[in-house]
Amino acid sequence: MGRSLVDVDDLSREELLTVLDRAADLKAAHADDAGAGNDVLADRTLGMIFEKPSTRTRVSFETGMTQLGGHAIFLGPDDIHLGHGEPIKDTARAVSRYVDFVMARVFDHADVVELAEYATVPVVNGLTDDAHPCQTLADLLTIREQMGFDASVVWVGDGNNVCQSFVLGAAMVGLDLTVATPAGYGVDDAVLDRAADIGDAPATTTDPEAAVDGADVVYTDVWVSMGQEDEREQKLADFDGFQVTPELLGDRSLMHCLPAHRGEEVTDAALESENAVVWDQAENRLHAQKGLLAWLHEQ
């Protein structure tokens, strides 16, 4: 069985830094020469299982495999029997005979856990309702490029799957992190405990204005995630005061994992400002995942 990435803390701190170093090297090589490094995954295939719609995840993984000399296969909800038609463990064992990696973007975190348990090739979590480790790799690569890990970061908004993975990643590299959420929307206690075991759990607050004081980066995400549309009106009311505006942002850098709901968690003016590093962050999904796949291939 190959190494998998179901949660970002499946990596040790040293392994995480190695993946980021590999990502940076591949990014630099590609910038210097569009053909550089394109044989790292020659003749290798990534099977991409999707239950949720995707822009960045699909394009970045598929492009990354092409740039490294490999191939990616898209398997949408109508293309595969994941959890219906056959057990997940059977899908995992069969698909492992065809491909060299599996990436799964699904709703239930337990489904990726089961895929990784029964697959004989590396399984990468492309997003679940609980975690988004690949986004955290891109986030950390961006922060390291832009200002280094001595930066102070504030998460403003929902303590969702992206936030939970970022909390763990921040603890792994020693980032100073504060999480500002409305009451009842904080990070799961189990995740905070894991962060504390790794390094330091983030400070938590329900006051975004106080949280951003002295910070270098403000990070936000949508308030209404996929599958939560029936909670929309309640969430918009509960998150009043947590919108990232130019006034709240000030001269700090703005991060957002995208897609953004402009006019909800972030204003158009903030997202279009010179402070936004969201497009570098989005690009780094490609490079971070290339670094991860190359590293997994070598294990």
Residue, then its C-alpha position, 0 to 999 in steps of 0.5 A: m500500500g502506498r502513502s496517502l494524504v487523507d488529512v494534512d497531518d498524515l504528513s510529518r512536519e519534515e515531510l510537509l516541508t519536503v513536499l513544499d520544497r518539491a512544489a517550489d522546485l517544480k514551479a521554478a522549473h516550469a517557469d524557466d522552461a515549459g518542458a522542465g520536469n515533464d517526465v517525473l510521472a511518465d506513463r503514470t495515471l491519476g484516477m480522479i473521483f468526483e462527487k462534487p463539482s470542481t473547477r480548481t481541483r479538476v483543472s489543477f490535478e489534470t494539468g499537473m499530471t500532464q506537466l509531469g508526463g502523466h495522464a489523468i482520468f475524470l470519473g464523475p458521479d455518473d461514471i463510477h459506482l462509488g458507494h452505490g452499485e458496489p462497496i467502496k472497498d471493491t472500487a478501491r481494490a479494482v481501480s488500484r489495478y489500473v491507476d497509480f494514484v487516486m484523488a477523491r473529491v467527495f462529501d463523506h470524509a469516511d469514504v476517502v478513509e475507506l478508499a485509502e484503507y483498501a487501495t494499493v496505490p496512494v489516495v489523495n483527499g481532494l476535498t471532503d466535508d471535513a478536510h481539504p488538505c491539498q488547499t492547505l498545501a497551496d496556502l502554506l506554499t503561498i504564505r512561504e513565498q509571500m512573507g514566510f512562516d513568521a507571518s500572523v494569519v487570521w481566519v475570518g468566517d466559518g470554521n469549515n473543512v478548509c479552515q480545519s485543514f489550515v489549522l492543522g497545517a498552521a500548527m505543523v509549520g508554526l504559523d501564528l493563527t487566530v480563528a474568528t468565527p460566530a458562536g457555534y461555527g468554530v473549528d471542531d474541538a477534536v481538530l483543535d486538540r490535534a493542532a495542540d498535539i502537533g504544536d499550538a492550537p490557534a487562538t479563537t474569538t468571535d470578534p473579527e475586528a479585534a482578531v485582525d489587529g496586528a495581523d499580516v494576512v486575512y483568510t476567508d471562505v464561503w459561509v454557505s458550502m456545497g450541500q448547505e444551501d438550505e441553511r443559507e438564510q440562517k447563515l447570512a444572518d449569523f455571519d453578519g459583521f464577518q464580511v471581509t471589506p477593505e476597511l477590515l482588511g486594511d493593508r493586510s494580504l487577503m487569501h481566499c480558497l475560491p470560489a468566492h461569493r462576492g458580496e457575502e463573505v468578501t466584498d468585490a472591492a476587497l477581492e479586486s484590491e492589490n492586497a489580494v493574493v488569491w490568484d497566486q494562491a489558486e495557481n499554487r494548487l497546481h504546484a503544490q499538488k505536483g509536489l505532492l504527487a511527485w513525492l508520493h511516487e517516490q515513497 
